[in-house]
Amino acid sequence: MNPLGLTSFRSPFYRIAIIALPLIFLTQCRISKDPGAGADPQDYLPLDNDISGYVKKGSASTMTDQQSIFNAIDGAAQSYINYGFQEGVVQLYSNGSVDINVEIFNQGTQPNAQSLFNYFMPTSTEFLSLSNPAVVVDLSQATSYTIQYTKQSIFMRITTTEKSDFALDMAKQFYFNIDNKIGTE
C-alpha cells in the first residue's frame, strides 16, 4: 500500500492527490518572512471621515516602480529605492482648513523600513513612542509638523500644512488609524 492509502498508481484518486498536494502546500507558503512584505500601502489609507471631518483631496498618487516614485517625489526617490522600495502611495486629506499629507511606503522588509526611518530621522524630534517601532514628530520645520514612523515593512510620513496644536493632534489621529490597519495584516 502506498503512503496515501491508495492501492493503485492508476487510480484517479491517486492522480488527483498527486496534483492537489503540491498545490495545497504552495498556497500555504509565504514568499517573504516579513508579515508586511506583500502589503499594499493604499490599503492603509484612511477612508473619508475615518478622522472626523477629513476627506481625500484629489486622487492618490500610487508608486509601483522606480519611474513612478521619481515622478511622485522627485528629489528623495533614490533614497527609497536604495532601501528596498516596493510600492507607495501619497494622499492629501483636508477638513477645509488644515490639510494632512499621508505618505506610505512598502520597503519590502522591516530592516529596510527601519534603515529608511533612520536615514530620514529629523534633527529636532519629539518621540511619541520609544518602543519598537519608534514614532517621532519632526519639530524642526517652521510651518508644519511631520510624524515619521515604521512598522513591519512600512515606512510612513504624515505632514501637516500648518504648525498648530490642532494640526498635530489631527496628524496623530491619522497615525493611530494607519497603525491599527497595519497591525491587522
C-alpha positions in Angstrom: 0.0 0.0 0.0 1.3 3.5 -0.8 1.6 6.3 1.7 -1.8 7.9 0.7 -3.6 4.6 1.3 -4.4 4.3 -2.3 -3.9 0.9 -3.9 -3.1 1.8 -7.5 -1.0 4.4 -9.2 -3.5 4.3 -12.0 -6.4 5.2 -9.6 -7.9 8.6 -10.4 -7.9 9.4 -6.7 -4.1 8.9 -6.6 -3.6 11.2 -9.6 -5.8 13.9 -8.0 -3.9 13.5 -4.7 -0.5 13.8 -6.5 -1.7 17.0 -8.2 -3.6 18.5 -5.3 -1.0 18.1 -2.5 1.7 20.3 -4.0 -0.9 23.0 -4.8 -2.1 22.9 -1.2 1.4 23.2 0.1 2.3 26.0 -2.3 -0.8 28.1 -1.4 0.0 27.9 2.3 3.6 29.2 1.9 4.6 32.9 2.2 7.1 34.2 -0.2 8.6 36.5 2.5 9.1 36.0 6.2 8.2 39.7 6.8 4.5 39.9 7.5 4.1 43.2 5.8 6.2 42.5 2.8 3.3 42.0 0.4 1.3 44.8 1.9 -0.3 47.3 -0.5 0.2 50.8 1.0 -3.1 52.0 -0.4 -5.0 49.6 1.9 -3.7 51.5 4.9 -5.1 54.9 3.8 -7.9 56.2 6.0 -11.3 56.4 4.4 -13.2 59.7 4.2 -14.2 60.8 7.7 -12.3 58.0 9.4 -10.6 61.0 11.1 -13.6 63.3 11.8 -14.1 65.9 9.1 -11.2 64.8 6.9 -11.8 63.7 3.3 -9.5 62.8 0.5 -8.5 65.8 -1.6 -7.8 64.6 -5.1 -6.7 61.2 -6.2 -3.9 59.2 -4.5 -0.6 59.1 -6.2 0.5 55.5 -6.4 4.0 54.4 -7.0 4.8 50.9 -8.2 8.2 51.2 -9.8 11.2 53.4 -10.0 9.8 55.8 -12.6 6.6 56.4 -10.7 8.4 57.1 -7.4 10.7 59.6 -9.3 7.6 61.3 -10.8 5.9 61.5 -7.4 8.6 62.6 -5.0 11.4 63.8 -7.3 14.5 64.6 -5.1 14.3 61.8 -2.4 13.2 58.9 -4.6 16.7 57.4 -4.9 16.8 57.1 -1.1 13.7 55.0 -1.0 15.0 52.8 -3.9 18.3 52.3 -2.1 16.3 51.0 0.9 14.2 48.4 -1.0 11.3 50.4 -2.3 8.4 48.1 -3.4 5.5 50.4 -3.8 4.0 53.5 -2.2 1.1 55.9 -2.0 0.6 59.6 -1.3 -2.8 61.0 -0.4 -3.8 64.5 0.6 -6.7 65.0 3.1 -8.5 68.1 4.1 -11.1 69.3 6.6 -11.5 72.6 4.8 -8.8 74.5 6.8 -6.0 72.1 7.6 -4.5 69.7 5.1 -2.7 66.5 6.1 -0.5 64.7 3.6 -0.1 61.0 4.1 2.8 59.1 2.5 3.0 55.3 3.0 5.8 53.1 1.5 6.3 49.4 1.5 10.1 48.9 1.7 9.9 45.1 1.4 11.4 44.2 4.8 11.4 45.6 8.3 15.1 46.2 8.3 14.7 48.3 5.0 11.9 50.3 6.5 13.9 50.9 9.7 17.0 51.9 7.8 15.0 54.5 5.8 13.5 55.7 9.1 17.0 56.2 10.4 18.1 57.9 7.2 15.3 60.5 7.4 15.5 60.9 11.2 14.8 64.6 11.9 17.3 66.7 13.8 14.8 68.1 16.2 12.3 65.4 17.4 9.7 64.6 19.9 9.2 60.9 20.4 5.6 59.8 20.5 6.8 56.3 21.2 10.2 55.0 22.1 9.1 51.3 21.8 9.9 49.4 18.7 8.9 50.8 16.4 9.7 54.4 17.4 7.4 57.2 16.3 8.8 60.7 16.0 7.4 64.2 15.3 9.7 66.5 13.4 9.8 69.8 15.2 12.4 71.5 13.0 10.0 72.7 10.3 8.9 76.3 10.5 5.4 76.0 9.2 4.4 72.3 9.7 4.8 69.1 11.6 5.7 65.7 10.3 5.2 62.4 12.0 7.6 59.7 10.9 7.0 56.0 11.7 7.8 52.5 10.7 6.1 49.2 11.3 6.8 45.8 9.7 8.0 46.7 6.1 6.0 50.0 6.1 7.6 53.5 6.3 5.1 56.3 6.8 5.2 60.1 6.9 2.3 62.3 7.9 2.7 66.1 7.3 0.5 68.9 8.3 0.1 72.2 6.3 0.3 74.3 9.4 2.1 74.3 12.7 -0.6 74.3 15.4 -1.6 72.0 18.2 -4.8 71.2 16.4 -2.9 70.1 13.2 -0.5 68.0 15.2 -3.5 66.3 17.0 -5.1 65.5 13.7 -1.8 64.1 12.3 -1.7 61.9 15.4 -5.2 60.6 14.6 -4.0 59.7 11.1 -1.1 57.9 12.6 -3.3 55.9 15.1 -5.7 55.0 12.3 -3.0 53.7 9.9 -1.1 51.9 12.7 -4.3 50.0 13.6 -4.6 48.9 9.9 -1.0 47.8 9.7 -1.4 45.8 12.9 -4.2 43.7 11.4 -2.1 42.5 8.5 
